[in-house]
Amino acid sequence: MDLKRLEYFCAIVEKGQISKAAEALHISQPPLSMRLKELEEELDVQLIYREGKAWQVTPEGEALYQRAQFILSYVAGLEKDIRESRNKVSGLVRIGVCPPCLSLASTPIPALNREFPDLRFRVWVMDNQSLERHMQERNLDFALVQLPVQNANYAMLPLARQEFVAVYGQGVPPPEARSIGVEELREAPLMLSRRRDGGGGYDLIMRAFQDKGVRPNVVLDSQDTRLLHKLLRQGMSAVAILPEREVAAGTLESFPMRRLDVPGLDLAPVLIWLEHAYLSRTARRVIQCLHKVNADPGEQPDFEI
């Protein structure tokens, strides 16, 4: 089976159209259509259903796509893997991080830099949905995201769950108690983190209010928790609900803070990478370090480094 045909087929599936795939591959459409036809004839199976403008990957095409991803990724990483076989952790590792998990990624990086001076980091900070898209396009080696995720083709390592805290901005007096429920936030103007694709902390918080029959006064929500930090520092008269570790690692230590004592109200951060794709030894080493620093005590990664 020709690897070039597999590469072309994967591009067609990922771009959703032969014309877009041809543009991405810098070839014309007729040769690309011919390679697809040759692949279908070689396998004696229809990979893509086409009728007029209707276009859909068949179950056989989906199965081939998953396996082709692994094959192409493995071949592309073979040379790099051989270089790394000398037990030297070096080169570039590409990491994706969602904003609420920034401190989980930033804490171990200085130590890794000292231990492995030839290691380089490229860190993309963006929302879960964008990170998953770049994972599927293999622009990232791995990502640190929050559950739930949209795709099922990941290997995954859970990290320690994070509780929420309420951070009180200028002009909003905090209650005397150090731990509060949602009832104490009934009248407070709130700022919340909200994922574009739904799920995550926003839905958990809104459900907690609903369970208590409280209608929250949400004055602002954003997919980027860094904006909430900045608004508080600029004098926003509101209460931001944020992961506790992000507050402790940031610049909000001087603001009044109260722990939210609500059962089930916490974040579930995880490390994810494509299950059937090549993962370099260097990337595995970084994953191991991130997991060791951020996992629950005693939990060990279940893959070889």
LUMGUZA-389266 format. One record per residue (C-alpha): residue in one letter; x, y, z. Coordinates in steps of 0.02 Angstrom, whole numbers, padded with zeros to 5 digits, always signed. Layout:
REM LUMGUZA-389266
AXYZ ...
REM end
This chain:
REM LUMGUZA-389266
M+00000+00000+00000 D+00070+00168-00054 L+00100+00291+00089 K+00067+00440-00024 R-00108+00376-00058 L-00138+00360+00128 E-00076+00537+00155 Y-00192+00602+00020 F-00340+00505+00089 C-00311+00574+00265 A-00303+00751+00196 I-00470+00725+00106 V-00553+00664+00266 E-00480+00804+00372 K-00523+00944+00252 G-00696+00876+00211 Q-00681+00913+00025 I-00566+00857-00114 S-00544+01037-00172 K-00486+01095+00001 A-00373+00944+00019 A-00295+00977-00151 E-00263+01157-00100 A-00181+01103+00063 L-00073+00975-00027 H-00028+01099-00167 I-00088+00984-00305 S-00233+00993-00427 Q-00397+00902-00397 P-00392+00772-00538 P-00233+00682-00477 L-00302+00683-00299 S-00467+00608-00356 M-00369+00477-00454 R-00266+00428-00300 L-00427+00406-00201 K-00502+00298-00338 E-00343+00192-00346 L-00346+00166-00158 E-00528+00111-00163 E-00490-00009-00305 E-00339-00079-00215 L-00441-00113-00058 D-00598-00161-00155 V-00705-00052-00041 Q-00790+00117-00050 L-00703+00238+00067 I-00804+00395+00031 Y-00987+00398-00019 R-01020+00522-00159 E-01185+00565-00242 G-01195+00734-00323 K-01138+00858-00192 A-01168+00735-00050 W-01005+00678+00031 Q-00980+00562+00178 V-00841+00449+00243 T-00900+00268+00249 P-00872+00157+00403 E-00732+00071+00306 G-00658+00242+00269 E-00664+00291+00452 A-00574+00130+00500 L-00440+00159+00368 Y-00420+00341+00423 Q-00385+00291+00604 R-00255+00163+00552 A-00179+00276+00420 Q-00155+00413+00550 F-00053+00294+00656 I+00051+00231+00508 L+00092+00404+00441 S+00129+00473+00613 Y+00242+00326+00653 V+00339+00340+00490 A+00358+00529+00511 G+00426+00506+00686 L+00542+00361+00647 E+00695+00467+00612 K+00665+00572+00767 D+00642+00415+00871 I+00808+00345+00813 R+00897+00506+00860 E+00817+00500+01032 S+00866+00319+01059 R+01030+00383+01131 N+00930+00427+01288 K+00946+00614+01262 V+00790+00716+01297 S+00802+00857+01172 G+00715+00945+01030 L+00545+01028+01019 V+00391+00975+01116 R+00225+01056+01068 I+00104+01078+01213 G-00075+01142+01212 V-00149+01215+01372 C-00323+01281+01411 P-00319+01443+01515 P-00389+01368+01678 C-00245+01243+01677 L-00102+01365+01647 S-00024+01343+01818 L-00023+01154+01797 A+00086+01172+01643 S+00196+01317+01697 T+00249+01246+01866 P+00358+01101+01799 I+00432+01189+01647 P+00575+01282+01737 A+00634+01118+01816 L+00626+01029+01648 N+00725+01171+01569 R+00861+01151+01700 E+00867+00962+01686 F+00860+00956+01496 P+00942+01114+01425 D+00923+01051+01246 L+00735+01038+01264 R+00628+01172+01181 F+00446+01210+01219 R+00309+01277+01106 V+00154+01313+01211 W-00014+01358+01134 V-00142+01429+01255 M-00321+01418+01191 D-00491+01348+01232 N-00530+01162+01237 Q-00618+01160+01068 S-00471+01240+00977 L-00345+01127+01065 E-00441+00972+01012 R-00444+01033+00832 H-00256+01056+00833 M-00234+00886+00916 Q-00333+00804+00776 E-00228+00896+00646 R-00070+00837+00738 N-00007+01014+00769 L+00020+00970+00953 D+00109+00826+01038 F-00010+00830+01186 A-00127+00947+01276 L-00183+00990+01452 V-00371+01012+01447 Q-00528+00996+01554 L-00654+00857+01542 P-00765+00829+01449 V-00678+00812+01280 Q-00767+00794+01113 N-00662+00659+01029 A-00637+00479+01083 N-00468+00441+01002 Y-00359+00500+01147 A-00248+00417+01272 M-00276+00507+01437 L-00196+00535+01607 P-00304+00616+01742 L-00230+00749+01855 A-00284+00804+02029 R-00456+00883+02029 Q-00466+01069+02066 E-00591+01152+02182 F-00667+01322+02146 V-00648+01482+02246 A-00742+01646+02243 V-00624+01795+02224 Y-00702+01960+02282 G-00665+02114+02181 Q-00665+02296+02232 G-00824+02354+02318 V-00897+02180+02347 P-00884+02136+02533 P-00844+01953+02566 P-00936+01852+02700 E-00848+01814+02862 A-00850+01625+02835 R-00699+01552+02745 S-00806+01425+02652 I-00971+01469+02570 G-01110+01391+02467 V-01196+01463+02315 E-01329+01541+02428 E-01199+01669+02487 L-01175+01722+02306 R-01360+01755+02274 E-01341+01943+02257 A-01161+01952+02198 P-01116+02007+02020 L-01022+01856+01951 M-00886+01829+01822 L-00871+01650+01758 S-00761+01552+01640 R-00865+01475+01499 R-00809+01354+01364 R-00867+01382+01187 D-00910+01198+01166 G-01007+01184+01329 G-00973+01076+01480 G-00836+01108+01606 G-00842+01225+01755 Y-00977+01344+01692 D-01108+01207+01676 L-01061+01136+01847 I-01077+01306+01930 M-01244+01345+01847 R-01311+01174+01898 A-01257+01205+02078 F-01356+01367+02081 Q-01506+01282+02000 D-01504+01141+02128 K-01520+01270+02267 G-01655+01369+02177 V-01540+01519+02160 R-01534+01626+02003 P-01355+01688+01980 N-01317+01866+01927 V-01186+01833+01792 V-01120+01999+01728 L-00981+01925+01622 D-00923+01757+01556 S-00770+01720+01451 Q-00679+01569+01382 D-00515+01643+01446 T-00490+01650+01635 R-00347+01772+01611 L-00475+01906+01569 L-00561+01878+01736 H-00394+01900+01825 K-00359+02061+01731 L-00531+02135+01763 L-00514+02106+01950 R-00344+02191+01952 Q-00418+02338+01857 G-00553+02365+01989 M-00702+02266+01922 S-00837+02263+02056 A-00881+02079+02042 V-00844+01906+02109 A-00743+01790+01997 I-00764+01603+02018 L-00598+01522+01974 P-00500+01361+02003 E-00411+01377+02170 R-00239+01332+02103 E-00250+01463+01965 V-00281+01597+02096 A-00139+01537+02208 A-00017+01535+02063 G-00072+01702+01992 T-00079+01884+02045 L-00240+01884+02147 E-00170+01833+02316 S-00212+02003+02391 F-00397+01988+02349 P-00521+01914+02475 M-00553+01733+02431 R-00682+01607+02492 R-00684+01421+02454 L-00843+01355+02373 D-00904+01210+02477 V-01019+01127+02350 P-01013+00936+02326 G-00962+00889+02150 L-00909+01065+02104 D-00731+01041+02042 L-00631+01034+01881 A-00560+00876+01804 P-00398+00919+01711 V-00319+00784+01602 L-00168+00760+01490 I-00219+00696+01318 W-00128+00637+01162 L-00184+00543+01006 E-00196+00359+01050 H-00146+00293+00879 A-00013+00420+00836 Y+00174+00428+00860 L+00228+00508+01024 S+00413+00546+01041 R+00515+00492+01190 T+00543+00676+01231 A+00356+00712+01234 R+00329+00559+01344 R+00460+00622+01466 V+00375+00791+01479 I+00206+00708+01504 Q+00281+00604+01643 C+00347+00760+01731 L+00183+00855+01713 H+00088+00706+01781 K+00207+00681+01927 V+00189+00862+01983 N+00001+00878+01958 A-00073+00705+01990 D-00148+00641+02151 P-00011+00573+02267 G+00041+00395+02226 E-00036+00391+02052 Q+00087+00335+01918 P+00075+00348+01728 D+00030+00183+01645 F+00145+00198+01494 E+00329+00169+01464 I+00446+00318+01448 
REM end
